[in-house]
Amino acid sequence: MAAKRAAEAVWEHDLLHGHGTVKGTSGALGELAVSWSARTEASGGKTSPEELLAAAHAACFSMALSAGLGRMQKPPERLNVTATATFDKVGDAWKVTTMELNVVGKVPGISLAEFENAAKAAGAGCPISGALKGNVAITVQARLA
């Protein structure tokens, strides 16, 4: 059975001076303020679609890496993942150009090479990576704690 998840956004006024909110329908993601300046300048305590995309990618990647390490019989004690989305003007349009995934793992009994290979596989195989593939350059950096 397919799982569906939804979010709702409300925007008021023009792009440059307006503001809005976004919230998940599950209740787990409270109402978050968004604005154009939060996307292109200082966040000012507001979020952006790119930050939310990075959060989704970090969560997805951490789960995929945990699953891969489990299949190797080397489950992690802890994975700390940072995803950084770059939002940049390309020609006349704005685009998410890159996603950098950085993971620090505490994984008993694994070599750095094994961990790096598992991280690269998770970076290529998680569903959010699949959704971005061909549109956003994804890089993966992995190190052990």
N, C-alpha and C positions, 0 to 999 in steps of 0.2 A: 504494500500500500504506500502510495506517495505521501510524503509529509509536505504540508503547505504552511508557510509562516508569512505574516503580513505586518506591515508598518503603515502608519498614517502620517502625512505631513500637511500642515496648514501654513500658507504664506499670505502675508498682507503687504500691500503697497508695491512700489516698483523695486527692481532688483537691487540697485545701489543703496537705497535708503530704507528698504523694507526689512522685514524680519519674519521669522516663522518658528514653528516647532515641529518636532518629529517624535513619534512614540511608537513602540511596538504594541501590538494588540494582545500579546500574551500577559502583559502586566509586569513582566520582568524588567523591561526597559522603560523607565519613567520618561515623562515628557522632557525633552531636551531642546534648548533654544538653538536656532541656526540663523546665520546671516551671511551675506556675500562677503563682508569684511572678515568673518571668521574663516572663510575659505582662502582668502588671498592676502590677508595681513595677519595681525595678532589675533589670537582666538578670543580674547576677552571673556573667557569663561563660557563661550558658546562652542558648539561642535560644528562639524561639517560633514557632508556626504563622504568625503575622502577619509576623515577620521573614523567614521562608522565602517567604511569598507576595510580600512586597516584593522580595526577591531575584529571584524568578521573573519578576515584572513588569518590573523594571529590565532584565533580560537580554532578555526578549521585546521590549520597547519599543525597546531599542538596536538590535536586529536589524531590526525593522520600519522604523525611521527610516533606518538604513543602506541598506536596500533601496530605500526611497522616494527618498533622495538620489541613489542610483545611477541610478534611472530618470530623474532630472532631469539626468543627466550631471554631477553635482556630488558625487562620492563624498567622504565625510568622511575627514579624517586621524585624527580622534579624536572620540569622543562620550563624555562623562562623565555618566552618568545616576544620579540618586539617586531611589529610590522610598520613600515613607514611608506605611505603612499605619497608620491610626488604629483602635484597638480600644477600644470604649467600651460602657458599659452603656446600653441603650435599653429603657426600661421595666423588665421583670424579666429580660431576657436580655442577653447580651453579643453584640456584633456588630462586624464590620469596617465602619466607617461611611464612611471616605474613603481614597482613595489619591492621593497627591500625587506627580506625576512632574516632576522638575526635570532639565533637560539643558543642558549647556554643550558647544557644538560648535566644533570647529576644522574649518571647511569652506571651502576656497579658492573664491573667486569667487561666493559666495552673499550675498544681502542678508539683513538681519535679518527682513524680512517674509516672504521665501521660506522661511527656516529655520523661523520660527514656524508657517507654514502646513504645512510638511512634518512638523513635530513634532506638531501637532494631528491631522493625518491618521494618523500612526503611533499616537498615543494612542488614537484611535478604532478603529484597524484591527488592532492586534496581537491574537493569539489570547487572551492572558491578559486584556486589556481586554474582549474579547468574552465571556469567561467571567464577568466581574464586572458587565457591563452590566446595569443595572436593579436591581442590589443594592447597589452601592458607588458613591459619587460620585467620579469621576475628574477631576482637574485636571492640566493640562500647562502648565509654564512653560519657556520656551526662551530662551537667550541665546547669543551668539557669544563665543568666547574672545578 
